């Protein structure tokens, strides 16, 4: 069995991994292994389906995206 060492891992990633491992009652190594297995055995994304979903998101968000002028007006009004 191979050994993997991860250097310079951000603290928040390690903390989240430790939290997730604790919730699943696994060691940190076992949890990392499960995550890697899931990521590497998942079927590759279907490009056509991804494109379809991206277009759906674009259409759904078109109604809420403000124009530059509307955005500037909201900033001038002090709106977040």
N, CA, C and O of each residue as an XYZ file, in Angstrom:
320
protein
N       0.842     -1.172      0.000
C       0.000      0.000      0.000
C       0.886      1.234      0.000
O       1.918      1.263      0.671
N       0.491      2.245     -0.744
C       1.278      3.466     -0.889
C       1.032      4.420      0.274
O       0.040      4.310      0.995
N       1.955      5.350      0.435
C       1.843      6.393      1.443
C       1.782      7.734      0.726
O       2.513      7.970     -0.236
N       0.910      8.605      1.201
C       0.747      9.938      0.619
C       0.981     10.967      1.708
O       0.387     10.891      2.784
N       1.845     11.924      1.428
C       2.097     13.027      2.342
C       1.640     14.307      1.662
O       1.997     14.569      0.514
N       0.850     15.102      2.371
C       0.371     16.365      1.821
C       1.031     17.489      2.609
O       0.835     17.623      3.817
N       1.813     18.289      1.904
C       2.511     19.401      2.545
C       1.762     20.696      2.291
O       1.040     20.831      1.304
N       1.944     21.637      3.189
C       1.371     22.984      3.059
C      -0.145     22.969      2.927
O      -0.712     23.756      2.169
N      -0.795     22.088      3.654
C      -2.250     22.021      3.656
C      -2.788     23.178      4.491
O      -2.363     23.374      5.630
N      -3.712     23.936      3.933
C      -4.289     25.058      4.674
C      -4.921     24.558      5.973
O      -5.495     23.470      6.030
N      -4.800     25.372      6.997
C      -5.332     25.006      8.309
C      -6.834     24.736      8.265
O      -7.312     23.813      8.925
N      -7.584     25.529      7.498
C      -9.035     25.353      7.456
C      -9.400     24.013      6.817
O     -10.389     23.391      7.204
N      -8.606     23.567      5.842
C      -8.889     22.269      5.210
C      -8.666     21.149      6.218
O      -9.483     20.237      6.337
N      -7.555     21.228      6.939
C      -7.270     20.198      7.941
C      -8.332     20.195      9.036
O      -8.771     19.134      9.480
N      -8.739     21.380      9.468
C      -9.765     21.468     10.520
C     -11.081     20.874     10.032
O     -11.754     20.154     10.771
N     -11.444     21.171      8.805
C     -12.701     20.627      8.247
C     -12.607     19.116      8.071
O     -13.579     18.402      8.316
N     -11.451     18.625      7.651
C     -11.243     17.183      7.510
C     -11.328     16.497      8.871
O     -11.945     15.441      9.002
N     -10.710     17.098      9.873
C     -10.751     16.540     11.226
C     -12.188     16.513     11.753
O     -12.609     15.535     12.370
N     -12.942     17.598     11.504
C     -14.340     17.676     11.941
C     -15.177     16.600     11.234
O     -15.971     15.903     11.866
N     -14.989     16.479      9.938
C     -15.745     15.487      9.167
C     -15.404     14.061      9.613
O     -16.288     13.210      9.712
N     -14.128     13.808      9.879
C     -13.705     12.485     10.339
C     -14.355     12.162     11.683
O     -14.813     11.042     11.907
N     -14.389     13.138     12.558
C     -15.000     12.932     13.872
C     -16.486     12.625     13.733
O     -17.000     11.741     14.419
N     -17.185     13.347     12.850
C     -18.615     13.110     12.629
C     -18.876     11.699     12.089
O     -19.887     11.075     12.411
N     -17.954     11.216     11.272
C     -18.117      9.896     10.660
C     -17.483      8.782     11.500
O     -17.527      7.608     11.130
N     -16.894      9.169     12.632
C     -16.212      8.226     13.523
C     -15.111      7.457     12.804
O     -14.993      6.235     12.898
N     -14.303      8.247     12.073
C     -13.160      7.686     11.359
C     -11.905      8.456     11.768
O     -11.976      9.546     12.336
N     -10.778      7.866     11.467
C      -9.532      8.609     11.626
C      -9.446      9.623     10.491
O     -10.174      9.533      9.503
N      -8.560     10.572     10.646
C      -8.381     11.573      9.598
C      -7.888     10.899      8.320
O      -8.325     11.255      7.225
N      -6.997      9.947      8.447
C      -6.491      9.222      7.275
C      -7.606      8.448      6.586
O      -7.699      8.458      5.359
N      -8.449      7.783      7.358
C      -9.560      7.029      6.776
C     -10.541      7.962      6.076
O     -11.051      7.635      5.004
N     -10.808      9.113      6.669
C     -11.736     10.060      6.052
C     -11.155     10.617      4.759
O     -11.870     10.739      3.764
N      -9.881     10.951      4.760
C      -9.236     11.443      3.540
C      -9.279     10.372      2.449
O      -9.488     10.683      1.277
N      -9.082      9.124      2.835
C      -9.139      8.024      1.875
C     -10.528      7.894      1.270
O     -10.665      7.702      0.062
N     -11.560      7.997      2.103
C     -12.944      7.917      1.610
C     -13.224      9.047      0.631
O     -13.818      8.822     -0.424
N     -12.801     10.256      0.971
C     -13.020     11.406      0.098
C     -12.326     11.200     -1.239
O     -12.910     11.455     -2.292
N     -11.087     10.741     -1.200
C     -10.357     10.490     -2.447
C     -11.020      9.390     -3.270
O     -11.147      9.517     -4.488
N     -11.441      8.316     -2.613
C     -12.118      7.235     -3.330
C     -13.386      7.739     -4.013
O     -13.632      7.423     -5.177
N     -14.188      8.520     -3.297
C     -15.422      9.050     -3.872
C     -15.132      9.953     -5.065
O     -15.809      9.874     -6.089
N     -14.132     10.804     -4.930
C     -13.798     11.729     -6.013
C     -13.267     11.000     -7.240
O     -13.558     11.382     -8.374
N     -12.490      9.950     -7.007
C     -11.848      9.269     -8.123
C     -12.701      8.183     -8.759
O     -12.404      7.739     -9.868
N     -13.750      7.751     -8.079
C     -14.623      6.732     -8.666
C     -15.910      7.319     -9.214
O     -16.702      6.608     -9.832
N     -16.125      8.598     -8.996
C     -17.326      9.244     -9.544
C     -17.219      9.281    -11.064
O     -16.132      9.481    -11.607
N     -18.332      9.091    -11.745
C     -18.273      9.148    -13.204
C     -17.898     10.553    -13.662
O     -18.261     11.535    -13.014
N     -17.180     10.652    -14.764
C     -16.815     11.987    -15.250
C     -18.063     12.765    -15.641
O     -19.046     12.174    -16.088
N     -18.035     14.069    -15.480
C     -19.223     14.862    -15.805
C     -19.537     14.791    -17.300
O     -18.640     14.752    -18.142
N     -20.800     14.775    -17.596
C     -21.264     14.782    -18.976
C     -21.266     16.234    -19.452
O     -21.990     17.069    -18.911
N     -20.457     16.528    -20.459
C     -20.315     17.913    -20.925
C     -21.641     18.513    -21.359
O     -21.921     19.675    -21.067
N     -22.448     17.743    -22.044
C     -23.734     18.258    -22.518
C     -24.642     18.603    -21.340
O     -25.330     19.623    -21.363
N     -24.645     17.759    -20.317
C     -25.473     18.016    -19.137
C     -24.966     19.240    -18.381
O     -25.764     20.054    -17.916
N     -23.648     19.377    -18.255
C     -23.086     20.555    -17.587
C     -23.456     21.832    -18.328
O     -23.810     22.833    -17.705
N     -23.377     21.801    -19.650
C     -23.729     22.962    -20.448
C     -25.210     23.299    -20.286
O     -25.580     24.466    -20.165
N     -26.048     22.272    -20.284
C     -27.488     22.482    -20.104
C     -27.772     23.143    -18.756
O     -28.554     24.090    -18.677
N     -27.133     22.638    -17.697
C     -27.347     23.198    -16.368
C     -26.814     24.623    -16.262
O     -27.421     25.468    -15.605
N     -25.673     24.892    -16.912
C     -25.114     26.248    -16.895
C     -26.072     27.216    -17.574
O     -26.277     28.330    -17.094
N     -26.654     26.798    -18.682
C     -27.612     27.661    -19.375
C     -28.859     27.900    -18.527
O     -29.405     29.004    -18.517
N     -29.307     26.868    -17.815
C     -30.464     27.022    -16.939
C     -30.163     28.015    -15.820
O     -31.000     28.854    -15.488
N     -28.967     27.918    -15.243
C     -28.574     28.856    -14.183
C     -28.490     30.276    -14.725
O     -28.911     31.225    -14.064
N     -27.946     30.419    -15.926
C     -27.830     31.742    -16.523
C     -29.215     32.354    -16.745
O     -29.439     33.527    -16.449
N     -30.132     31.551    -17.266
C     -31.490     32.050    -17.500
C     -32.186     32.405    -16.189
O     -32.876     33.421    -16.096
N     -31.998     31.560    -15.182
C     -32.649     31.806    -13.894
C     -32.095     33.052    -13.212
O     -32.827     33.761    -12.521
N     -30.818     33.320    -13.401
C     -30.212     34.462    -12.719
C     -30.318     35.748    -13.524
O     -30.033     36.824    -12.999
N     -30.714     35.659    -14.765
C     -30.794     36.861    -15.604
C     -31.737     37.894    -15.017
O     -31.513     39.096    -15.165
N     -32.783     37.440    -14.356
C     -33.765     38.368    -13.796
C     -33.240     39.096    -12.564
O     -33.764     40.153    -12.213
N     -32.235     38.567    -11.908
C     -31.762     39.186    -10.673
C     -30.423     39.887    -10.829
O     -29.970     40.560     -9.903
N     -29.792     39.745    -11.963
C     -28.516     40.415    -12.175
C     -28.789     41.865    -12.539
O     -29.513     42.148    -13.494
N     -28.212     42.776    -11.781
C     -28.437     44.199    -11.994
C     -27.502     44.718    -13.086
O     -26.378     44.240    -13.235
N     -27.973     45.680    -13.827
C     -27.125     46.357    -14.807
C     -26.101     47.196    -14.046
O     -26.219     47.401    -12.838
N     -25.115     47.666    -14.763
C     -24.096     48.503    -14.127
C     -24.726     49.763    -13.534
O     -24.380     50.192    -12.434
N     -25.658     50.342    -14.288
C     -26.317     51.553    -13.807
C     -27.136     51.273    -12.545
O     -27.104     52.048    -11.589
N     -27.864     50.166    -12.554
C     -28.668     49.811    -11.381
C     -27.769     49.533    -10.189
O     -28.091     49.910     -9.062
N     -26.649     48.880    -10.432
C     -25.705     48.588     -9.356
C     -25.160     49.886     -8.764
O     -25.092     50.031     -7.543
N     -24.775     50.826     -9.622
C     -24.256     52.111     -9.146
C     -25.314     52.858     -8.343
O     -24.996     53.487     -7.333
N     -26.554     52.795     -8.778
C     -27.655     53.452     -8.061
C     -27.821     52.830     -6.671
O     -28.017     53.545     -5.689
N     -27.741     51.495     -6.593
C     -27.880     50.823     -5.294
C     -26.736     51.210     -4.362
O     -26.951     51.410     -3.167
N     -25.524     51.317     -4.901
C     -24.379     51.722     -4.088
C     -24.586     53.135     -3.585
O     -24.326     53.423     -2.416
N     -25.051     54.018     -4.452
C     -25.288     55.414     -4.062
C     -26.347     55.506     -2.975
O     -26.289     56.387     -2.118
N     -27.321     54.591     -3.009
C     -28.384     54.580     -1.998
C     -27.915     53.927     -0.704
O     -28.636     53.943      0.294
N     -26.717     53.355     -0.711
C     -26.195     52.704      0.478
C     -26.689     51.303      0.681
O     -26.576     50.747      1.773
N     -27.242     50.720     -0.374
C     -27.744     49.341     -0.251
C     -26.578     48.355     -0.328
O     -25.645     48.550     -1.106
N     -26.636     47.320      0.464
C     -25.561     46.317      0.441
C     -25.613     45.480     -0.818
O     -24.783     44.589     -1.002
